[in-house]
Amino acid sequence: MKDFNVISLFSGALGLDLGLEKAGFTIRVCVELDEKAVESIKQNRPGIPVIHEDINLVSSKEILNTAGLTSKEVSLVVGGPPCQAFSTAGRRKAFDDPRGALVSQFIRVVRETRPKMFLMENVRGILSAAIKHRPIKYRGKGYPPLSEEEQKGSVFKLIINDFKSLGYNVTYKLVNSADYGVPQKRERVIIVGSRIGSDFIFPKHTHSKKPAGVLKPWVSLEHAFKCLDEPNPEYISYSEERLSFLKLVPPGGNWRSLTKELQPIAMGGAFNSGGGKVGFYRRLSFNEPSPTVTTSPYQKATDMCHPVKNRPLSVKEYARIQQFPDEWHFPGSTTDKYRLIGNAVPVGLGFAMGNALIEYLQCPPDEYSFNLETATNIE
């Protein structure tokens, strides 16, 4: 059987990597800075070498040597550079934020290791982020027009052009994990590049909110929790004040389910703020997939209250939604565990992408030569 070797960057707790493994890839090395994530990898996959270091300080030569590979043997470089700089929930600093600059490190490793393919995933906000953000109050009448770097989408355009300049044929898509059998409505932008063939074809949906033909219905939270036995669930409790309001919210509801009189009392200062605020006092429903799992199910704006119990989702329930095996160990405090799970890519999405990537690698369409002049050969 042909080897499908993966270099994993920003590996986290291995959600995406587990899906790729299941599809037939071999993770040859992980590069990860977070101490708890590294501990999780070592405990659950002790055979995978881990470089526990800031990627800015890790050379591609060290990555290849640790993996025991030459660049000709690298099938795939994969990873999701930290996404807070591109999130619509943040201040959208893009490349001015050090976390946004880590995208450049992913591109650097692709340039220097020359994998046959790469897969980079990120938040939806990366599609509209600007290289330089100009606050709203400094736009419009009396201010100069937005420069090219201040235009919406300029970050994504730069990233795609950088990959193309390396000789990669690049395709991308905004995908919803629920469409691939994940019990979670989690949207992610996936960018795939190939230097061995024409456009990569994204896997077809297997599930749908409105199933028809061969499409199955979205996987519900009830199905995700099936046969989960937790006599002592691990979670962080709500305050009594929060609970007094959450007890009034039905499954599938949020703060808007409260009476008009109670809404401003429960919401406080957030009541008059903008945005949909759908995460406030949110109680999940067994009948639907989970909303996007965040790094904290008990914060006011990201509430993930159990459908029928008056508590946030437990660590084990969180892991079920992300499709980690029940025996997977997450080290650290309860807060650490929520963070590791929330930052991961659902295993099922990784599996769907992995199957499509292997099919492509086995039979690349319209093969063409890679322009070596645009690459840096480190061997």
Backbone torsions as a table, in degrees:
resi	resn	phi	psi	omega
1	MET	NA	137.9	-179.6
2	LYS	-68.0	140.8	178.0
3	ASP	-81.0	136.5	175.4
4	PHE	-119.0	92.8	-170.8
5	ASN	-92.8	136.2	-175.5
6	VAL	-119.9	133.8	164.8
7	ILE	-100.0	120.3	-176.3
8	SER	-106.1	121.2	177.7
9	LEU	-109.8	149.0	-178.5
10	PHE	50.7	51.6	-166.4
11	SER	-69.7	-28.8	-177.9
12	GLY	58.9	-139.9	-178.6
13	ALA	-91.5	10.7	170.5
14	LEU	81.9	26.3	177.5
15	GLY	-59.1	-56.1	178.8
16	LEU	-60.9	-41.6	-177.1
17	ASP	-65.2	-36.3	178.0
18	LEU	-63.2	-39.0	176.8
19	GLY	-65.2	-41.1	177.6
20	LEU	-64.7	-41.3	175.7
21	GLU	-57.8	-46.2	-178.7
22	LYS	-60.8	-31.5	179.7
23	ALA	-79.1	-18.2	177.8
24	GLY	125.7	1.6	176.6
25	PHE	-79.8	157.7	173.9
26	THR	-115.4	119.6	177.5
27	ILE	-79.2	113.1	-174.3
28	ARG	-94.2	-21.5	177.8
29	VAL	-164.2	146.5	173.9
30	CYS	-119.9	141.2	173.0
31	VAL	-117.6	116.9	-174.2
32	GLU	-150.6	135.7	-178.8
33	LEU	-93.0	-35.3	-174.4
34	ASP	-65.0	124.6	-175.2
35	GLU	-61.3	-42.5	-178.2
36	LYS	-70.2	-35.5	176.5
37	ALA	-65.1	-42.3	178.0
38	VAL	-61.4	-43.9	178.5
39	GLU	-60.6	-40.0	179.0
40	SER	-64.3	-43.4	178.3
41	ILE	-60.7	-46.4	-176.3
42	LYS	-66.1	-35.2	-179.2
43	GLN	-75.5	-37.7	-175.1
44	ASN	-93.5	-28.6	179.2
45	ARG	-133.9	68.0	-174.7
46	PRO	-62.7	-17.0	-179.9
47	GLY	-81.6	-8.9	-179.0
48	ILE	-93.0	121.3	176.4
49	PRO	-65.5	139.2	-179.3
50	VAL	-123.9	129.3	171.5
51	ILE	-96.9	106.3	-176.9
52	HIS	-91.8	87.5	-173.1
53	GLU	-163.0	157.5	171.6
54	ASP	-64.6	125.5	-175.6
55	ILE	-61.1	-24.0	176.1
56	ASN	-61.4	-22.3	-176.6
57	LEU	-105.5	5.4	-176.2
58	VAL	-107.8	122.5	178.2
59	SER	-81.3	155.2	176.7
60	SER	-66.3	-29.7	176.8
61	LYS	-62.9	-42.5	177.6
62	GLU	-64.1	-39.1	179.2
63	ILE	-61.9	-47.1	-179.8
64	LEU	-65.1	-43.0	-179.7
65	ASN	-63.4	-42.1	179.3
66	THR	-65.2	-35.8	178.7
67	ALA	-76.1	-17.4	-175.7
68	GLY	70.6	36.7	-176.6
69	LEU	-127.3	155.8	162.8
70	THR	-98.6	164.3	-178.4
71	SER	-62.2	-28.3	179.0
72	LYS	-67.0	-19.1	-177.5
73	GLU	-96.7	0.0	-178.6
74	VAL	-87.0	114.5	178.2
75	SER	-81.0	-38.6	-169.3
76	LEU	-151.3	133.4	165.2
77	VAL	-106.3	129.2	-173.1
78	VAL	-135.2	149.6	175.8
79	GLY	167.5	163.9	176.5
80	GLY	-126.4	92.9	178.1
81	PRO	-53.5	142.6	-178.4
82	PRO	-44.6	136.0	-165.7
83	CYS	-107.3	0.0	-174.1
84	GLN	-58.7	-32.7	-177.7
85	ALA	-66.9	-19.9	-178.2
86	PHE	-107.8	-3.9	-175.3
87	SER	-68.8	137.5	177.2
88	THR	-68.5	-14.6	179.0
89	ALA	-83.4	-13.6	-177.8
90	GLY	-100.1	-158.8	-177.1
91	ARG	-94.4	2.4	173.4
92	ARG	55.6	55.3	179.3
93	LYS	-83.5	-11.3	177.3
94	ALA	51.7	-124.6	-174.3
95	PHE	-76.4	-9.7	173.8
96	ASP	-73.8	-18.5	176.5
97	ASP	-90.3	130.7	179.7
98	PRO	-54.3	-30.5	179.5
99	ARG	-69.8	-34.2	175.8
100	GLY	-68.5	-34.7	179.5
101	ALA	-65.1	-17.5	179.6
102	LEU	-66.7	-19.9	173.3
103	VAL	-59.6	-37.1	178.8
104	SER	-64.0	-31.1	177.5
105	GLN	-70.8	-36.1	175.1
106	PHE	-62.1	-46.2	179.2
107	ILE	-61.6	-39.4	179.6
108	ARG	-61.2	-44.3	-180.0
109	VAL	-66.1	-38.9	175.9
110	VAL	-61.4	-44.0	-179.7
111	ARG	-61.6	-40.0	-172.9
112	GLU	-88.0	-26.2	-179.4
113	THR	-98.4	-18.3	176.0
114	ARG	52.1	57.2	176.6
115	PRO	-67.0	159.6	175.2
116	LYS	-62.8	-36.8	179.9
117	MET	-143.2	162.2	170.6
118	PHE	-136.4	156.6	173.3
119	LEU	-135.9	120.5	175.5
120	MET	-120.8	131.2	179.4
121	GLU	-119.1	151.7	-179.7
122	ASN	-160.9	179.6	-178.6
123	VAL	-74.7	161.0	179.1
124	ARG	-57.2	-33.5	-176.5
125	GLY	-61.1	-17.7	-179.8
126	ILE	-66.9	-23.2	-179.8
127	LEU	-68.6	-29.0	-174.5
128	SER	-113.6	-2.8	-176.9
129	ALA	-67.5	147.4	176.8
130	ALA	-103.6	149.1	178.2
131	ILE	-60.8	-43.1	176.2
132	LYS	-122.0	125.1	-177.7
133	HIS	-95.0	125.6	174.2
134	ARG	-106.3	121.7	-179.7
135	PRO	-55.4	149.0	-177.3
136	ILE	-55.2	-37.7	-175.8
137	LYS	-66.9	-14.3	178.1
138	TYR	-105.8	22.7	177.9
139	ARG	-117.0	163.9	174.6
140	GLY	88.6	-151.7	-174.6
141	LYS	-58.2	129.6	179.1
142	GLY	92.1	-4.9	179.9
143	TYR	-122.9	151.2	179.8
144	PRO	-65.0	154.7	178.5
145	PRO	-63.0	157.5	179.8
146	LEU	-62.7	136.1	175.6
147	SER	-74.8	172.0	179.9
148	GLU	-60.1	-37.3	-179.7
149	GLU	-73.7	-18.2	179.0
150	GLU	-92.6	-4.2	-178.7
151	GLN	-72.6	144.2	175.4
152	LYS	-58.7	131.9	178.3
153	GLY	90.0	-0.1	-176.7
154	SER	-67.2	-30.5	176.7
155	VAL	-62.9	-49.1	-175.9
156	PHE	-65.7	-40.5	178.3
157	LYS	-59.6	-42.1	179.2
158	LEU	-64.4	-43.7	-179.7
159	ILE	-61.4	-48.3	-179.1
160	ILE	-61.7	-43.3	179.5
161	ASN	-64.5	-36.6	177.8
162	ASP	-63.5	-44.4	178.1
163	PHE	-63.7	-42.0	-179.8
164	LYS	-64.9	-34.5	180.0
165	SER	-65.6	-18.9	177.8
166	LEU	-87.0	1.2	178.6
167	GLY	92.5	16.7	-179.2
168	TYR	-97.2	138.1	170.7
169	ASN	-83.0	120.3	-169.0
170	VAL	-113.6	130.6	171.8
171	THR	-127.7	153.2	179.6
172	TYR	-149.5	160.8	-178.0
173	LYS	-160.6	143.5	169.9
174	LEU	-87.4	115.9	-176.0
175	VAL	-114.7	151.1	174.8
176	ASN	-108.3	120.1	-176.5
177	SER	-56.7	-32.5	-178.7
178	ALA	-60.9	-26.4	179.8
179	ASP	-72.6	-6.4	179.0
180	TYR	-119.2	25.9	174.8
181	GLY	83.4	13.1	176.5
182	VAL	-87.2	133.8	-179.5
183	PRO	-78.4	51.0	-173.3
184	GLN	-161.5	131.5	177.8
185	LYS	-88.6	74.2	-174.7
186	ARG	-111.0	115.6	179.5
187	GLU	-93.1	134.9	176.7
188	ARG	-140.4	146.5	172.1
189	VAL	-89.6	125.8	178.6
190	ILE	-117.2	125.1	177.6
191	ILE	-110.3	126.8	178.9
192	VAL	-122.3	132.2	177.4
193	GLY	-122.7	145.1	178.5
194	SER	-135.2	138.0	172.7
195	ARG	-110.3	11.3	-177.2
196	ILE	-119.3	0.9	-178.4
197	GLY	-172.5	-175.6	-177.4
198	SER	-80.3	-162.7	-171.4
199	ASP	-53.7	133.2	172.9
200	PHE	-73.1	136.8	178.4
201	ILE	-99.6	120.8	-179.8
202	PHE	-67.8	148.1	-179.0
203	PRO	-61.9	146.0	178.1
204	LYS	-70.5	150.5	176.4
205	HIS	-63.2	143.9	175.1
206	THR	-109.1	-17.2	-177.3
207	HIS	-134.7	161.3	-179.0
208	SER	-155.0	151.6	174.0
209	LYS	-63.5	-34.2	177.1
210	LYS	-121.5	79.7	-173.7
211	PRO	-64.5	144.3	176.0
212	ALA	-154.6	149.2	-179.9
213	GLY	63.6	-124.4	-177.4
214	VAL	-85.0	-8.5	-177.8
215	LEU	-74.3	134.5	178.3
216	LYS	-92.5	160.0	175.9
217	PRO	-68.9	154.4	175.7
218	TRP	-53.1	146.4	179.2
219	VAL	-78.7	126.1	-175.5
220	SER	-84.6	165.5	176.1
221	LEU	-62.9	-37.2	178.8
222	GLU	-59.1	-42.6	178.7
223	HIS	-66.6	-38.7	-179.6
224	ALA	-62.1	-35.0	-177.0
225	PHE	-91.6	4.6	-176.3
226	LYS	-57.4	132.3	178.0
227	CYS	62.4	19.7	176.6
228	LEU	-83.9	114.2	-177.5
229	ASP	-104.5	110.6	-177.9
230	GLU	-132.2	85.5	179.1
231	PRO	-65.2	-29.5	179.7
232	ASN	-132.4	74.8	-176.5
233	PRO	-61.6	143.6	179.0
234	GLU	-96.2	122.1	179.5
235	TYR	-160.2	170.7	175.4
236	ILE	-105.9	123.0	-172.3
237	SER	-70.5	149.9	171.7
238	TYR	-76.0	158.8	171.4
239	SER	-72.7	159.0	179.1
240	GLU	-60.5	-35.3	179.3
241	GLU	-65.1	-46.4	178.0
242	ARG	-60.5	-43.3	-178.0
243	LEU	-62.4	-35.7	-177.8
244	SER	-60.9	-31.3	177.6
245	PHE	-86.1	-42.6	-178.0
246	LEU	-60.7	-32.0	179.0
247	LYS	-62.9	-19.6	-178.9
248	LEU	-92.4	-5.6	-176.4
249	VAL	-94.9	126.8	-179.9
250	PRO	-79.6	164.5	175.8
251	PRO	-54.7	132.9	-178.9
252	GLY	85.7	0.2	-178.0
253	GLY	-103.2	179.7	174.7
254	ASN	-150.6	-156.4	-174.6
255	TRP	-58.3	-26.1	179.6
256	ARG	-70.4	-14.1	177.1
257	SER	-77.4	-14.3	178.1
258	LEU	-74.8	160.8	177.8
259	THR	-65.4	157.5	-179.2
260	LYS	-58.2	-31.6	-179.4
261	GLU	-72.2	-35.9	-176.6
262	LEU	-82.5	-24.8	-174.7
263	GLN	-56.0	-51.8	-179.5
264	PRO	-66.2	-29.3	178.8
265	ILE	-69.7	-44.7	-179.3
266	ALA	-68.1	-39.8	-172.9
267	MET	-83.5	-25.8	-178.5
268	GLY	62.0	-136.5	-177.7
269	GLY	-63.0	-24.1	-178.7
270	ALA	-71.4	-16.1	-175.6
271	PHE	-59.4	-38.2	-176.8
272	ASN	-97.1	4.9	178.8
273	SER	-81.4	166.4	-179.1
274	GLY	-81.5	-178.6	177.6
275	GLY	86.7	167.0	-177.8
276	GLY	-75.0	-27.4	177.3
277	LYS	54.2	35.1	-173.9
278	VAL	-67.1	-19.5	-177.1
279	GLY	-83.2	-8.9	-178.5
280	PHE	-75.6	128.9	179.6
281	TYR	49.1	43.8	-177.8
282	ARG	-88.2	127.2	173.4
283	ARG	-112.3	128.3	-175.6
284	LEU	-76.0	166.4	178.4
285	SER	-117.3	138.7	176.5
286	PHE	-66.4	-22.6	-171.3
287	ASN	-84.4	-6.2	-176.9
288	GLU	-128.6	164.3	169.0
289	PRO	-64.7	160.0	175.4
290	SER	-68.5	150.5	165.9
291	PRO	-68.2	178.1	-178.3
292	THR	-55.5	125.4	176.1
293	VAL	-72.0	124.3	178.7
294	THR	-101.7	-172.6	-179.3
295	THR	-83.8	-1.9	-179.9
296	SER	-153.8	111.5	-179.1
297	PRO	-86.5	3.9	-174.2
298	TYR	-120.6	2.1	175.9
299	GLN	-77.4	156.3	-174.3
300	LYS	-57.1	-44.1	-174.3
301	ALA	-85.1	-9.2	-176.9
302	THR	-129.5	39.9	-178.2
303	ASP	-60.0	133.3	174.3
304	MET	-132.5	70.5	-177.6
305	CYS	-77.8	140.7	178.1
306	HIS	-56.5	144.4	-177.3
307	PRO	-55.9	-36.9	-175.7
308	VAL	-126.6	-14.0	179.3
309	LYS	-102.9	147.8	-174.8
310	ASN	-90.0	66.7	179.4
311	ARG	-159.0	161.9	172.4
312	PRO	-67.8	165.3	172.9
313	LEU	-57.2	144.3	178.5
314	SER	-78.1	168.0	176.9
315	VAL	-58.0	-43.9	-178.9
316	LYS	-66.0	-38.7	177.4
317	GLU	-66.5	-40.1	176.4
318	TYR	-58.4	-46.1	-178.8
319	ALA	-65.5	-36.0	177.6
320	ARG	-61.2	-41.9	-179.7
321	ILE	-63.1	-36.8	177.9
322	GLN	-84.5	-2.6	173.7
323	GLN	70.4	27.1	171.2
324	PHE	-71.1	148.3	174.3
325	PRO	-60.6	147.2	-179.1
326	ASP	-59.5	-28.7	-177.9
327	GLU	-85.1	-0.9	-178.3
328	TRP	-66.5	132.1	-176.4
329	HIS	-99.4	128.8	174.4
330	PHE	-112.7	116.8	-176.3
331	PRO	-81.5	167.1	172.9
332	GLY	93.9	-164.2	-179.1
333	SER	-75.0	171.4	175.9
334	THR	-59.5	-39.3	177.1
335	THR	-61.0	-43.7	177.7
336	ASP	-59.7	-42.4	-176.9
337	LYS	-65.8	-45.1	176.4
338	TYR	-57.8	-42.6	-177.6
339	ARG	-64.9	-45.3	180.0
340	LEU	-61.4	-42.0	-178.8
341	ILE	-70.9	-44.8	-177.6
342	GLY	-64.2	-29.9	-179.5
343	ASN	-80.8	-9.8	-174.4
344	ALA	-79.6	160.7	169.3
345	VAL	-90.5	136.7	179.5
346	PRO	-55.7	137.8	-177.5
347	VAL	-58.5	-40.5	-178.0
348	GLY	-63.0	-35.0	176.8
349	LEU	-68.3	-40.4	176.6
350	GLY	-62.3	-37.8	179.7
351	PHE	-66.4	-44.8	179.3
352	ALA	-62.1	-44.5	178.6
353	MET	-67.1	-39.5	-179.7
354	GLY	-60.7	-42.4	178.5
355	ASN	-61.6	-42.9	-179.6
356	ALA	-68.6	-37.4	179.3
357	LEU	-66.2	-42.8	179.4
358	ILE	-65.9	-40.3	177.1
359	GLU	-59.7	-40.4	178.6
360	TYR	-66.7	-46.1	-178.3
361	LEU	-63.6	-32.8	179.8
362	GLN	-73.3	-30.3	-178.5
363	CYS	-146.8	74.5	-177.5
364	PRO	-65.2	131.3	178.7
365	PRO	-74.6	138.0	174.0
366	ASP	48.4	62.4	-177.4
367	GLU	-56.5	144.2	176.6
368	TYR	-145.6	164.8	-175.0
369	SER	-82.9	142.6	176.9
370	PHE	-82.2	136.8	179.3
371	ASN	-78.2	97.0	-174.8
372	LEU	-66.7	-21.1	-178.4
373	GLU	-66.6	-21.8	-178.8
374	THR	-91.3	-2.6	-175.8
375	ALA	-109.5	158.4	175.1
376	THR	-107.5	108.7	-179.5
377	ASN	-83.5	118.0	-175.7
378	ILE	-96.6	-0.6	-177.9
379	GLU	-78.2	NA	NA
